[in-house]
Amino acid sequence: MTKSELKKYFKAPIYMHEEEVPIFCYYASLSKNILVEIGAGYGSSAFLMLASSPGAHVYSIDPFTGDTMKTWRTSEKICRRNISHALNLIGMGENIKYLHLCTQTSHQVAIGWNKPIDFLYIDGDHRYEAVKQDFNDWFKHVRSEGTMLLHDSRRLKNTPENKFNRGWPGPTMLAEELKNKKDLTLIDEVYSLTIWRKK
């Protein structure tokens, strides 16, 4: 799916670059059992996961307390409604039963988590300490050969601190650190996304 196609179905803000949408769908389509995203927002990425991997369970985690870098805020009700509406438009309305929308913080959900994850998408709190916590809490649950996508993690140098430029400081700093991890391989980069495979 392209971003222009996504816009036809998803009548809400979409915080993904046009280059990111098809690659996101590709890696989601390789994941057949459990996909987890940290940061549900308006629901576009959860919709893409449900549409790309029919029958897989999608766990979308967001306490809906507002974005940490910008001044927008949504709700569980709006998110679920957006996803359901878009799925109905593409004839996959029944897939809403595979959506698990969790309204606790990602750290709270991680404490009791015990399922192997095929696909992990981190796009929650973009402050360095928070995004690192998300990685530390969740990466251990990603199965061997599983995929992790880190959004907003390719920030260009010399960008003013409060400006978005292909990423934010926190995720970009984490991505640079992850390049030195021996159990993780950087397999792709697209606009603000870094894409990793667990060894």
C-alpha positions in Angstrom: 0.0 0.0 0.0 1.2 3.5 -0.8 0.5 6.6 1.4 -1.9 8.0 -1.2 -3.9 4.7 -1.1 -3.7 4.8 2.7 -5.2 8.3 2.7 -8.2 7.0 0.8 -9.1 4.6 3.6 -7.8 6.4 6.6 -9.6 9.7 7.3 -7.2 10.8 10.1 -3.7 12.2 10.5 -1.0 9.8 9.2 2.4 10.3 10.7 4.4 8.2 8.3 6.4 9.4 5.3 5.3 8.1 1.8 8.5 6.1 1.5 7.8 4.4 4.8 4.3 3.0 4.2 5.2 0.3 1.6 8.3 -0.9 3.5 6.3 -1.0 6.7 3.6 -3.1 5.1 6.3 -5.5 3.6 7.9 -6.3 6.9 4.5 -6.5 8.7 3.4 -9.0 6.0 6.3 -11.4 6.9 5.0 -11.6 10.5 2.2 -14.2 10.9 1.5 -14.4 14.7 2.1 -11.5 17.0 2.8 -7.9 16.0 3.3 -5.2 18.7 3.4 -1.4 18.3 4.2 1.1 21.0 2.4 4.3 20.1 -1.1 3.8 18.6 -2.0 7.4 17.9 -4.8 7.7 15.4 -4.4 4.1 14.4 -2.9 4.1 10.9 0.0 1.8 11.7 -2.2 -0.7 13.5 -4.5 -0.6 10.4 -1.5 -1.3 8.1 -0.5 -4.3 10.3 -4.0 -5.8 10.4 -4.3 -5.3 6.6 -0.8 -6.7 5.8 -0.9 -9.7 8.0 -4.5 -11.1 8.1 -5.1 -13.4 11.1 -2.1 -12.2 13.1 -2.8 -10.6 16.5 -1.9 -6.9 16.7 -1.2 -5.4 20.1 -1.3 -1.6 20.0 -0.1 0.1 23.1 -0.9 3.7 24.0 -2.1 5.4 27.2 -3.4 8.3 25.0 -1.8 11.0 27.1 -0.7 13.0 24.1 2.4 13.2 21.9 5.7 14.1 23.6 7.1 16.1 20.6 4.0 17.8 19.2 0.8 19.2 20.6 -1.7 16.6 19.3 -3.8 14.1 21.2 -6.3 11.4 20.4 -8.2 8.8 22.3 -8.8 5.0 22.4 -12.3 5.5 21.0 -11.1 7.6 18.1 -8.2 5.2 17.4 -10.4 2.1 17.4 -13.1 3.8 15.2 -10.5 4.9 12.6 -9.1 1.4 12.4 -12.5 -0.3 12.1 -13.7 2.2 9.5 -10.6 1.7 7.3 -10.7 -2.1 7.6 -14.4 -2.1 6.5 -13.5 0.0 3.5 -11.0 -2.6 2.2 -13.4 -5.5 3.0 -11.4 -6.7 6.0 -13.8 -5.5 8.7 -13.7 -8.9 10.5 -10.0 -8.4 11.2 -10.8 -5.9 14.0 -11.2 -8.9 16.3 -7.4 -9.4 16.1 -6.7 -5.9 17.4 -5.8 -5.6 21.1 -5.7 -2.0 22.1 -3.9 -1.6 25.4 -4.3 1.7 27.2 -1.6 1.3 29.9 1.9 2.6 29.4 4.2 0.3 27.4 6.3 -0.4 30.5 3.2 -1.5 32.5 2.1 -3.8 29.6 5.7 -5.2 29.3 5.8 -6.3 33.0 3.3 -9.1 32.4 4.1 -9.9 28.8 4.9 -13.5 28.0 4.3 -14.0 24.2 7.0 -14.2 21.5 6.8 -11.2 19.1 7.4 -11.4 15.4 7.3 -7.7 14.7 8.0 -4.8 17.1 7.3 -1.2 16.0 8.6 1.5 18.5 6.9 4.9 17.9 5.9 6.0 21.4 7.5 8.5 23.7 10.4 10.0 21.7 12.5 11.2 24.6 15.8 9.3 24.8 15.2 7.7 28.2 11.7 6.6 27.3 12.5 5.1 23.9 15.5 3.3 25.4 13.2 1.9 28.1 10.8 0.7 25.4 13.6 -1.1 23.7 14.9 -2.7 26.9 11.4 -3.7 28.0 10.3 -5.2 24.7 13.2 -6.4 22.6 13.8 -9.5 24.8 10.4 -10.7 23.7 11.2 -10.5 20.0 11.8 -14.0 18.7 15.0 -15.0 16.9 14.9 -13.6 13.3 12.1 -11.3 14.4 11.9 -7.7 13.1 12.0 -4.4 14.9 11.2 -1.0 13.3 12.3 2.1 15.1 10.5 5.2 13.9 11.9 8.8 13.7 15.4 7.4 14.2 17.4 8.9 11.3 17.6 12.5 12.3 20.0 14.7 10.2 22.9 16.3 12.0 22.8 20.0 12.9 19.0 20.2 13.1 17.7 22.5 15.8 16.7 20.5 19.0 12.9 21.1 18.7 12.6 20.5 14.9 11.8 17.3 13.2 14.2 16.4 10.4 13.9 12.8 9.4 13.8 11.9 13.1 14.0 13.1 16.7 17.1 13.2 18.9 16.0 10.3 21.3 15.2 7.6 18.7 18.2 8.6 16.6 20.6 8.4 19.5 19.2 4.9 20.4 19.6 3.7 16.8 23.2 4.7 16.8 23.8 2.7 20.0 22.0 -0.3 18.6 24.4 -0.5 15.7 26.9 -1.9 18.2 24.7 -4.7 19.6 25.9 -8.1 18.7 22.4 -9.7 18.8 20.9 -7.2 16.4 21.5 -6.4 12.7 20.4 -3.2 10.8 18.8 -4.6 7.7 17.2 -1.5 6.1 16.7 2.2 6.4 13.9 4.2 4.8 13.4 7.9 5.5 13.0 8.1 9.3 12.8 4.3 9.8 15.6 2.0 10.9 14.7 -1.7 10.5 16.5 -4.4 12.5 16.6 -8.2 12.7 17.2 -10.1 15.9 20.0 -12.6 15.5 
